[in-house]
């Protein structure tokens, strides 16, 4: 007699964030409602409890889950990305002359806002400092 293991059912398709829109008050663009963003974020969090795999402009990225001590705030962030990707994202930044002193991470926060986070340091012995966020349109992201 053989037994077969049963595994929990995974959804046929993952919840996507590419139908969300970030609002810009200065430009007069109204973004996606906060409640809708929270509902999508909750679904994404439960479908991807440890790692979120996504595709952005033909490249696949793997983001790790993180949360605050209370568990109310969560985010996904990548490991440091190679210099080739950094040059594609910020091609004219003067800090790119010293690639060992810059670092780039892809990050998605609990409201499903997607950003590149650029860090820099003055030398190899200095601490990393947050330089600037670079917004990414959610419509370009596909969750795998």
Backbone bond lengths (Angstrom), bond angles and torsions (degrees), N, CA, C in turn:
res aa  C-N    CA-C-N  psi(-1)  N-CA   C-N-CA  omega(-1)  CA-C   N-CA-C  phi
1 X - - - 1.446 - - 1.527 108.96 -
2 X 1.307 116.39 127.13 1.452 120.48 179.30 1.524 109.53 -108.97
3 X 1.288 114.36 146.95 1.462 119.16 176.75 1.520 108.16 -116.42
4 X 1.282 115.86 148.46 1.458 120.87 177.67 1.513 108.36 -113.47
5 X 1.308 114.64 139.86 1.458 119.69 178.72 1.521 109.12 -78.55
6 X 1.292 115.25 143.01 1.464 119.28 175.87 1.513 108.58 -108.61
7 X 1.286 115.45 136.78 1.446 121.30 -179.48 1.519 108.87 -113.64
8 X 1.342 116.67 151.15 1.467 118.20 177.86 1.521 110.56 -60.59
9 X 1.291 115.55 143.76 1.461 121.11 -179.37 1.527 110.29 -69.81
10 X 1.320 116.04 128.84 1.452 121.64 174.08 1.523 107.95 -94.15
11 X 1.320 118.15 144.99 1.459 118.65 177.40 1.528 110.20 -61.15
12 X 1.317 115.59 146.22 1.463 120.63 -178.71 1.526 110.41 -60.70
13 X 1.306 117.75 -40.84 1.454 121.70 176.87 1.521 108.51 -128.28
14 X 1.302 115.59 147.40 1.461 120.77 179.32 1.531 109.77 -80.70
15 X 1.312 115.37 151.66 1.464 120.75 174.90 1.526 108.18 -64.99
16 X 1.300 117.15 132.23 1.462 122.34 -177.58 1.530 110.05 -105.07
17 X 1.336 115.08 152.35 1.464 119.75 177.16 1.522 111.14 -108.22
18 X 1.333 117.66 2.67 1.458 119.75 -175.30 1.529 114.37 -73.67
19 X 1.332 118.45 -2.94 1.465 119.58 174.00 1.524 111.48 -98.48
20 X 1.338 117.87 1.08 1.462 121.94 176.62 1.522 109.27 -85.15
21 X 1.331 115.97 152.65 1.456 120.05 178.64 1.523 109.19 -133.85
22 X 1.312 115.75 133.56 1.459 121.72 177.46 1.522 108.66 -82.49
23 X 1.327 116.49 133.29 1.453 120.76 179.31 1.517 111.94 -83.16
24 X 1.316 116.69 150.12 1.461 123.33 176.91 1.521 107.65 -134.73
25 X 1.321 116.38 103.95 1.459 121.18 -178.66 1.513 113.30 -61.12
26 X 1.317 116.22 -38.40 1.455 120.46 -178.66 1.524 111.84 -66.76
27 X 1.340 115.06 -33.95 1.464 119.52 -179.65 1.526 112.65 -92.30
28 X 1.334 117.63 -5.95 1.454 121.12 179.48 1.519 113.69 76.31
29 X 1.334 117.18 25.53 1.464 120.97 179.07 1.518 108.63 -99.06
30 X 1.317 116.09 125.15 1.461 120.88 179.14 1.517 107.98 -89.55
31 X 1.327 116.23 126.92 1.461 121.15 -177.51 1.519 111.88 -88.72
32 X 1.324 114.69 -178.77 1.455 122.55 179.72 1.525 109.64 -68.24
33 X 1.322 116.64 141.16 1.461 124.14 -179.75 1.531 110.58 -54.67
34 X 1.333 116.68 142.00 1.469 123.63 -179.29 1.531 111.40 -57.73
35 X 1.323 118.27 -42.18 1.467 121.22 -178.95 1.533 111.34 -65.34
36 X 1.314 116.85 -38.76 1.466 120.28 178.26 1.527 110.13 -66.59
37 X 1.342 116.68 -41.90 1.466 120.79 177.09 1.528 110.79 -60.29
38 X 1.337 117.48 -42.68 1.467 120.78 179.86 1.519 111.25 -64.69
39 X 1.319 117.62 -39.41 1.460 121.11 178.89 1.537 110.49 -64.18
40 X 1.330 116.79 -44.64 1.458 120.59 177.98 1.529 110.03 -64.85
41 X 1.326 117.32 -42.00 1.469 121.21 179.59 1.525 110.96 -61.08
42 X 1.322 117.20 -42.41 1.469 121.18 179.65 1.526 109.87 -62.05
43 X 1.332 117.33 -43.13 1.470 120.84 179.21 1.528 111.35 -64.10
44 X 1.326 116.33 -45.57 1.462 120.57 179.89 1.526 110.28 -61.98
45 X 1.324 116.65 -41.91 1.469 121.46 -179.45 1.531 110.86 -61.73
46 X 1.312 118.28 -42.15 1.463 121.32 -177.83 1.530 112.93 -79.09
47 X 1.309 117.77 -24.81 1.467 120.65 175.45 1.521 111.83 -80.24
48 X 1.339 116.47 -24.16 1.471 122.27 -177.23 1.523 109.70 -131.25
49 X 1.342 118.34 72.05 1.458 120.47 -172.83 1.527 115.36 -69.18
50 X 1.326 119.10 -24.45 1.458 120.27 -177.81 1.524 113.84 -121.24
51 X 1.328 115.87 -41.47 1.465 121.01 -176.11 1.524 108.93 -135.66
52 X 1.324 115.49 137.19 1.462 121.80 176.55 1.525 107.34 -114.02
53 X 1.325 116.21 115.67 1.464 121.42 177.33 1.520 108.30 -98.67
54 X 1.331 115.60 130.96 1.459 119.10 -178.45 1.509 110.93 -142.05
55 X 1.318 114.42 164.77 1.450 122.39 177.37 1.519 107.56 -119.89
56 X 1.329 115.85 130.19 1.460 121.61 176.95 1.523 107.63 -133.17
57 X 1.308 116.83 114.29 1.465 124.20 178.88 1.525 112.10 51.61
58 X 1.341 116.07 46.82 1.453 120.62 174.49 1.521 116.04 85.60
59 X 1.321 117.94 -4.64 1.469 121.27 178.17 1.523 109.49 -110.22
60 X 1.318 116.09 140.80 1.463 121.30 177.29 1.522 110.07 -95.90
61 X 1.329 115.48 137.45 1.453 122.40 179.19 1.525 109.02 -128.14
62 X 1.318 115.95 149.18 1.453 122.15 176.94 1.521 107.81 -119.18
63 X 1.334 117.01 118.16 1.457 122.04 -177.34 1.528 109.41 -110.96
64 X 1.319 116.01 137.43 1.460 121.27 -179.27 1.527 109.98 -93.57
65 X 1.324 114.92 146.63 1.461 122.13 -179.17 1.526 109.67 -80.02
66 X 1.313 116.97 141.01 1.460 123.46 173.78 1.513 109.31 -142.93
67 X 1.335 116.39 154.29 1.469 119.43 178.84 1.520 110.41 -149.48
68 X 1.321 115.24 163.47 1.458 121.17 176.72 1.529 109.12 -75.01
69 X 1.321 116.44 170.22 1.463 120.05 179.21 1.518 112.37 -61.44
70 X 1.323 117.13 -35.33 1.465 120.23 179.96 1.528 111.71 -76.84
71 X 1.325 117.36 -20.74 1.459 121.45 -178.59 1.514 113.87 84.65
72 X 1.324 117.61 -0.31 1.470 120.26 -178.98 1.527 112.01 -77.27
73 X 1.320 116.23 -30.81 1.454 121.35 -179.17 1.522 108.76 -109.36
74 X 1.320 116.46 132.75 1.459 119.89 176.99 1.513 109.90 -138.71
75 X 1.336 115.42 164.16 1.446 121.82 -179.28 1.523 108.92 -159.26
76 X 1.305 115.21 165.74 1.456 122.87 172.48 1.523 106.87 -123.78
77 X 1.335 117.38 136.60 1.459 120.46 178.72 1.523 110.28 -143.29
78 X 1.316 115.26 148.82 1.465 120.82 -179.74 1.522 109.52 -89.83
79 X 1.324 115.29 167.45 1.453 120.40 168.30 1.523 107.30 -72.84
80 X 1.332 116.61 173.61 1.463 120.04 178.20 1.520 109.77 -60.07
81 X 1.315 116.05 136.85 1.464 121.80 -176.01 1.526 110.84 -96.69
82 X 1.337 118.25 153.20 1.470 121.00 -177.16 1.530 112.68 -68.61
83 X 1.322 114.84 162.39 1.458 121.90 -174.91 1.533 112.41 -62.01
84 X 1.341 118.60 -28.92 1.466 120.15 179.72 1.530 110.57 -62.35
85 X 1.325 115.93 -40.63 1.472 119.77 178.99 1.518 109.96 -70.30
86 X 1.325 117.05 -38.33 1.468 120.41 179.30 1.528 109.60 -61.06
87 X 1.306 117.34 -42.14 1.475 120.46 -179.78 1.528 111.92 -66.15
88 X 1.329 117.36 -29.40 1.468 120.17 176.43 1.530 111.02 -72.76
89 X 1.340 116.14 -37.93 1.461 120.63 -175.67 1.523 111.62 -76.98
90 X 1.321 117.63 -47.00 1.470 122.14 -178.73 1.532 108.78 -126.39
91 X 1.330 117.62 74.38 1.467 119.97 -171.54 1.525 115.35 -68.46
92 X 1.336 118.60 -24.62 1.457 119.56 -174.12 1.523 113.27 -112.50
93 X 1.304 118.01 19.01 1.463 120.93 -179.99 1.529 108.88 -77.22
94 X 1.356 118.79 126.60 1.469 120.46 -178.22 1.533 113.24 -63.41
95 X 1.321 118.25 -21.65 1.465 120.73 -179.89 1.532 111.58 -69.49
96 X 1.331 117.85 -13.57 1.464 121.29 -179.14 1.524 112.57 -72.45
97 X 1.327 116.93 -7.14 1.463 119.00 177.33 1.527 110.67 -67.36
98 X 1.327 117.17 -24.08 1.461 122.21 178.87 1.526 108.07 -120.57
99 X 1.332 118.48 81.07 1.468 120.94 -172.92 1.521 114.56 -62.55
100 X 1.331 118.61 -22.89 1.464 119.36 178.65 1.527 112.33 -73.06
101 X 1.329 117.00 -11.05 1.459 120.62 -178.28 1.527 113.28 -109.36
102 X 1.334 117.21 16.46 1.459 120.85 174.03 1.528 109.33 -129.37
103 X 1.311 115.24 155.01 1.461 121.25 -177.57 1.527 107.89 -147.71
104 X 1.325 116.67 138.40 1.460 121.83 -178.19 1.519 110.03 -128.09
105 X 1.325 116.19 134.99 1.463 122.70 176.78 1.518 108.87 -128.35
106 X 1.317 116.45 145.57 1.458 122.25 171.74 1.515 106.87 -95.67
107 X 1.325 118.04 132.54 1.456 121.34 -173.83 1.530 111.44 -137.93
108 X 1.336 115.59 141.54 1.458 122.39 173.43 1.519 106.35 -126.39
109 X 1.327 117.49 123.37 1.463 119.04 -179.08 1.527 111.05 -90.69
110 X 1.319 116.30 -178.63 1.460 122.34 -174.87 1.512 114.85 -64.56
111 X 1.326 117.80 -16.20 1.465 121.00 176.33 1.519 111.31 -97.41
112 X 1.320 116.61 9.47 1.460 124.44 179.70 1.527 112.56 65.92
113 X 1.339 116.91 30.96 1.459 121.41 169.90 1.522 107.20 -84.12
114 X 1.336 117.61 132.79 1.459 122.42 -175.65 1.524 108.59 -109.25
115 X 1.340 116.13 130.52 1.463 120.91 -178.61 1.519 110.63 -146.37
116 X 1.334 114.81 151.24 1.451 121.28 164.06 1.522 105.55 -87.29
117 X 1.316 118.77 138.12 1.460 122.61 174.95 1.527 107.72 -114.45
118 X 1.318 115.90 116.28 1.459 122.15 -178.23 1.528 109.24 -100.65
119 X 1.334 115.93 128.73 1.464 122.81 177.98 1.528 107.71 -119.33
120 X 1.329 115.85 152.56 1.464 119.60 176.24 1.519 109.64 -145.42
121 X 1.326 115.53 166.15 1.457 122.78 174.78 1.520 108.23 -147.89
122 X 1.322 116.19 156.85 1.458 119.93 -175.88 1.521 112.85 -76.84
123 X 1.330 116.54 -32.27 1.469 120.57 178.61 1.524 108.32 -152.27
124 X 1.320 115.85 175.35 1.462 120.65 -178.69 1.528 112.44 -64.98
125 X 1.323 118.12 -20.67 1.468 121.85 -179.63 1.527 113.26 -93.40
126 X 1.312 117.66 -7.53 1.468 121.67 -176.44 1.528 110.56 -86.76
127 X 1.344 115.87 163.28 1.468 121.41 177.29 1.529 109.89 -79.51
128 X 1.350 115.17 152.32 1.452 120.27 175.45 1.521 109.17 -72.88
129 X 1.323 117.50 138.12 1.459 123.13 176.78 1.524 108.93 -124.91
130 X 1.325 114.52 140.99 1.465 119.94 178.08 1.511 108.49 -68.64
131 X 1.324 116.73 126.66 1.456 121.45 -176.69 1.521 110.94 -96.33
132 X 1.342 116.16 -58.93 1.467 118.50 -179.34 1.515 110.39 -166.95
133 X 1.341 115.70 151.75 1.467 119.39 170.95 1.528 109.17 -92.05
134 X 1.314 116.39 147.54 1.459 121.31 176.21 1.521 106.19 -124.36
135 X 1.329 116.49 114.91 1.463 121.24 -175.73 1.529 111.25 -69.46
136 X 1.330 114.29 146.06 1.461 122.08 175.23 1.522 106.65 -123.17
137 X 1.309 116.63 136.22 1.467 120.63 177.20 1.529 109.14 -70.38
138 X 1.320 116.35 130.56 1.473 121.23 -179.11 1.525 111.95 -61.50
139 X 1.329 117.35 -24.64 1.471 120.11 -177.69 1.526 112.19 -66.33
140 X 1.341 118.50 -17.57 1.451 122.74 -179.58 1.533 113.24 -88.83
141 X 1.331 117.65 -2.02 1.463 122.41 -174.96 1.533 110.15 -101.55
142 X 1.319 115.95 134.19 1.463 121.80 172.81 1.521 107.71 -124.61
143 X 1.327 117.14 121.14 1.460 121.55 178.83 1.526 107.83 -81.99
144 X 1.315 115.63 129.83 1.469 121.46 -177.58 1.522 110.83 -94.99
